[in-house]
Amino acid sequence: KTAIPDWLSSLVVLTQKAENINMTLSDMAVISHKSREHISRCFKKYYGVTVSEYMNEQKLNYCANLLLNTNLSVIDICYECGFQNVSWFYRKFKEKFSLTPVEFRDSAGLL
């Protein structure tokens, strides 16, 4: 397997910071000085996912963290993490964690 280019590794590190949770492909292009298409191809090649899939994964992990560590409402967390559609957020969250956000938060006390 080929080594991940430094510029891409640096970009991924940036996406993992809470303040960049809503970073778009266009933002990535500006930061990395690469084209949107090149970034998209590289994500697929090196990470096996699209930029959108990757960023949704980051957002869902951030949501889970907020559910466990804050008293923010599920709706506030949904919008904080950049999801514009609550039902889409619930569906994606349940796909990833096999629980709704409310069930996930409630189950945390049982772990």
CORJOCOR-V457730 format. One line per field, one symbol per residue. ss: DSSP state (H for helix, E for strand, C for the rest). psi: psi as a letter, one per 30 degrees, with the letter a starting at -180 (. if undefined). burial: b if it has 24 or more other ideal C-beta (glycine too) atoms within 12 Angstrom, else e. A space follows every 50 residues. Layout:
ss = ???
psi = ???
burial = ???
This chain:
ss = CCCCCHHHHHHHHHHCCHHHCCCCHHHHHHHHCCCHHHHHHHHHHHHCCC HHHHHHHHHHHHHHHHHHHCCCCHHHHHHHCCCCCHHHHHHHHHHHHCCC HHHHHHHHCCC
psi = kkkkkeeeeeeeeeffkefgfgkleeeeeeefhlleeeeeeeeeeffgll eeeeeeeeeeeeeeeeefglgkleeeeeeeggkfjeeeeeeeeeeefgll eeeeeefeff.
burial = eeeeeeebeebbeebeeeeebebebeebeeebebeeeebbebbeebbeee beebbbbbbbbbbbbbbeeeeeebeebbebbbbeeeeebbebbeeebeeb beebbeeeeee
